[in-house]
Every structure is written in C-alpha cells, then in structure tokens.
Amino acid sequence: MNFYWLAAAIVTEVIATSCLKASNGFTRPLPSVFVVLGYGAAFYCLSQTLKTVPIGLAYAIWSGVGTVLIALVGVFLYRQTLDRAAVLGMALIIAGVLVLNLYSKSVAH
C-alpha cells in the first residue's frame, strides 16, 4: 500500500508542476488552483509513504520518476524537445530507480 501512496504523490506532483507552467506565473486562476491543490495532495501522499518507506528511498523514487514524467509532459504537452543527453540522463534515472527497488536492502517490501 505504501508504494501506492508514493505513486499518487508522483502523479499529483507531476500534475501540479504541469499546471505551474500553465499558470503563467500565477496569473491564470484555474491552473494556479491546481498547483496549490496538487502540491498539497502530493505532500500528503508522500507523508503517508514515509510512515513505512525510508525517506531517502522514497525521495529518490519520487524525484527520479517525477523528473522523467515531467520531461515527457514537456515533450507531449508543451512541444519541448529532448536531445540525446537528456534521453540518456533519463535512462540513467530510470536505471537508478530500478536498482534501488530490485537490489537495495533499504527497500521495505
């Protein structure tokens, strides 16, 4: 159940970050509301995760997966481009998250 909370934290943070760009510096009310609600939900979900998952592991997964997802949102929603270095960096982030989950003794299964 703890990793469901973490997944929810990641998804709500990605939504909030996407809306942060759409808010245009908090000048557009609806996206601005989604930013505040999304980050609030993300931190609540992360706090639930931290009841049983070590903070370093949870944050590594949250930030790594969130980084990759928000980069993909940038590509598909905002028409941003990724060069080879960006793609390689994201592949390394994914590899790091997999190594943590598959091989680390810090992971609470």
Phi and psi in degrees as a GROMACS rama.xvg file:
@    title "Ramachandran Plot"
@    xaxis  label "Phi"
@    yaxis  label "Psi"
@TYPE xy
-64.3963  -34.9245  ASN-2
-77.8446  -18.2804  PHE-3
-68.3358  -40.0033  TYR-4
-62.113  -40.3449  TRP-5
-65.7133  -42.0543  LEU-6
-61.1822  -41.9293  ALA-7
-64.1195  -38.84  ALA-8
-62.7688  -42.1585  ALA-9
-65.0061  -48.0068  ILE-10
-62.8405  -45.1534  VAL-11
-68.5078  -32.6791  THR-12
-68.4113  -39.6707  GLU-13
-65.7407  -41.417  VAL-14
-62.0614  -46.3756  ILE-15
-62.156  -42.1922  ALA-16
-66.2017  -39.1753  THR-17
-61.9065  -41.1528  SER-18
-70.638  -27.5277  CYS-19
-60.8092  -42.9878  LEU-20
-65.5163  -43.4088  LYS-21
-66.2788  -23.0457  ALA-22
-71.3457  -15.5095  SER-23
54.174  56.3908  ASN-24
69.7534  34.026  GLY-25
62.9096  29.1453  PHE-26
-95.977  -10.2606  THR-27
-111.564  116.783  ARG-28
-61.4545  -47.5636  PRO-29
-63.7822  -50.5145  LEU-30
-61.6508  -32.3694  PRO-31
-63.8143  -39.5775  SER-32
-63.4308  -42.3655  VAL-33
-64.7018  -31.6213  PHE-34
-62.9178  -52.2017  VAL-35
-63.4293  -47.3283  VAL-36
-65.6378  -40.9326  LEU-37
-64.7323  -45.5769  GLY-38
-67.8575  -36.6223  TYR-39
-60.3087  -45.8871  GLY-40
-64.8646  -40.5002  ALA-41
-61.1993  -45.8361  ALA-42
-70.6147  -33.4085  PHE-43
-63.0628  -48.3083  TYR-44
-61.961  -41.3331  CYS-45
-63.0782  -38.9121  LEU-46
-63.7566  -34.2193  SER-47
-69.1174  -37.9372  GLN-48
-60.7976  -41.7293  THR-49
-70.6302  -4.80542  LEU-50
-65.4892  -28.2158  LYS-51
-134.514  -18.0904  THR-52
-98.7521  133.287  VAL-53
-56.1342  140.126  PRO-54
-60.9424  -40.6164  ILE-55
-63.3496  -42.781  GLY-56
-66.8726  -47.1356  LEU-57
-60.5728  -43.4843  ALA-58
-68.9802  -37.8567  TYR-59
-61.2459  -44.3757  ALA-60
-67.9977  -45.8922  ILE-61
-60.3242  -49.0043  TRP-62
-72.0279  -38.7774  SER-63
-66.5447  -52.091  GLY-64
-66.2779  -40.0873  VAL-65
-61.0287  -40.3559  GLY-66
-61.4492  -46.5633  THR-67
-64.4727  -45.0755  VAL-68
-64.1804  -42.0185  LEU-69
-69.9349  -30.8996  ILE-70
-64.3765  -40.037  ALA-71
-68.3937  -36.8273  LEU-72
-60.7927  -42.0385  VAL-73
-59.0157  -40.8355  GLY-74
-67.0091  -50.5348  VAL-75
-83.8896  -34.1588  PHE-76
-94.0436  -37.9261  LEU-77
-109.678  7.83448  TYR-78
57.9833  33.3963  ARG-79
-83.0925  155.58  GLN-80
-110.691  152.233  THR-81
-117.351  129.758  LEU-82
-87.1175  178.882  ASP-83
-59.7969  -39.2129  ARG-84
-62.932  -39.5287  ALA-85
-65.459  -43.2164  ALA-86
-65.1047  -42.4834  VAL-87
-62.8266  -43.7095  LEU-88
-59.7268  -42.6474  GLY-89
-67.6743  -35.53  MET-90
-63.38  -39.3772  ALA-91
-66.7219  -37.1041  LEU-92
-62.0266  -46.7871  ILE-93
-61.0535  -43.2623  ILE-94
-60.7635  -41.4933  ALA-95
-62.864  -42.7815  GLY-96
-63.7636  -40.9454  VAL-97
-63.639  -44.1205  LEU-98
-60.2087  -44.3274  VAL-99
-57.8165  -47.0664  LEU-100
-73.7469  -34.6671  ASN-101
-88.913  -31.185  LEU-102
-122.581  -15.5905  TYR-103
-76.2774  137.276  SER-104
-78.5463  -5.71977  LYS-105
-78.557  -16.2023  SER-106
-76.0491  128.017  VAL-107
-90.8908  103.94  ALA-108
